[in-house]
Amino acid sequence: MITQETLHLLSTKYHTSEYPNTVREYCQHLFLAALYKQEKAQHLLFKGGMALRIVYMSPRFSEDLDFSLFDTKIHERQTLIEDIFQNALVELEGIGLQVQLGEKFGPTTDGYFGIAQVRFSDYPPVNIEINISSRNGRKLTGNLATVANDFVSVYNLLQLPQEELVEEKIFGALLNRHKARDFYDLYFIIRKGLLTIDQKHRLSRAKETIARTAAGINFNEELSALLPADQHLIIKNFSGTLLAELDRQVAIP
C-alpha cells in the first residue's frame, strides 16, 4: 500500500488536495487495476471524465467511474456486474483497505449504479462511485489503453472508442445535464483535438446554446475543488474562455 508521505508528495506534484483528490484517485486506480484483471471485465468499456484524465491526461479530477456494458444478456447483467465489482473490492480489502458498500447499490433503468466507501490509514473515507450504462444491441470493440501512473503498477483497461467517448460526453452528458464538469471536459476535448469533423460541425451548431447555458454557471464554485491550482485562473471567466475556444477551433469553413 502507498504511504501517506507519498500521497502528500503527489498532492504537491498535482497542485491539489491530499484529501480527498489524491487519496480518492489512488483508490480509483487500485479499483480499476483490480477490475480489469478479470476476464469478465471485457464487457465493460471505461469512459467519462476519469477516462479523459487517466488516458488523455485531463487535469480534472473525477469523483466517479463510468462504464458502458455491452455484449451481455439482459438476465445476466446484474450477476455479471456484481461479481466483477465484488472481486475488485475484495482485492482492495486484501491489501489493507476497509471497504463498505453504500446504501444505493443496484440496477437502474438503463444500467447499474453503486457507491463503495473506502478507507485506509488515518484518512477519512472516500467514495468510489460507479455508473454503468447498457449498450446492448450495438456492436462495439473497446480500445486497449495502458495506464501509467504514480500510484500503482502499470495496468491495462478497455476504454470506449474515442469518438464514442466524446460523443457521449458532449452530445449526451453536456447538452442534457449542463454540469460544470462537462463544460470543462468539452474545453479539454477541444484543446486536445479529440473531435471528429462531424462532431465539430454539430458542436458549431450548438455553440449558442452552450454559451448561453455556460453563462449561468458558477464554474469557480463548482470546479475549483476538482482542478489543480494552475487551472484556477482558467475558470475565473470560464464561460468567456470556452466561447473563445469554440470560436477559434470549432468554426469550419
Secondary structure as GFF3:
##gff-version 3
##sequence-region A 1 253
A	DSSP	alpha_helix	4	14	.	.	.	ID=ss1
A	DSSP	pi_helix	18	22	.	.	.	ID=ss2
A	DSSP	alpha_helix	23	35	.	.	.	ID=ss3
A	DSSP	three_ten_helix	39	43	.	.	.	ID=ss4
A	DSSP	beta_strand	44	47	.	.	.	ID=ss5
A	DSSP	alpha_helix	48	56	.	.	.	ID=ss6
A	DSSP	beta_strand	64	69	.	.	.	ID=ss7
A	DSSP	three_ten_helix	74	76	.	.	.	ID=ss8
A	DSSP	alpha_helix	77	94	.	.	.	ID=ss9
A	DSSP	beta_strand	98	108	.	.	.	ID=ss10
A	DSSP	beta_strand	111	119	.	.	.	ID=ss11
A	DSSP	beta_strand	126	134	.	.	.	ID=ss12
A	DSSP	beta_strand	143	147	.	.	.	ID=ss13
A	DSSP	beta_strand	155	159	.	.	.	ID=ss14
A	DSSP	alpha_helix	162	167	.	.	.	ID=ss15
A	DSSP	pi_helix	168	174	.	.	.	ID=ss16
A	DSSP	alpha_helix	175	177	.	.	.	ID=ss17
A	DSSP	alpha_helix	180	192	.	.	.	ID=ss18
A	DSSP	alpha_helix	197	205	.	.	.	ID=ss19
A	DSSP	alpha_helix	207	214	.	.	.	ID=ss20
A	DSSP	alpha_helix	219	223	.	.	.	ID=ss21
A	DSSP	three_ten_helix	224	226	.	.	.	ID=ss22
A	DSSP	three_ten_helix	229	231	.	.	.	ID=ss23
A	DSSP	three_ten_helix	234	237	.	.	.	ID=ss24
A	DSSP	alpha_helix	238	249	.	.	.	ID=ss25
###
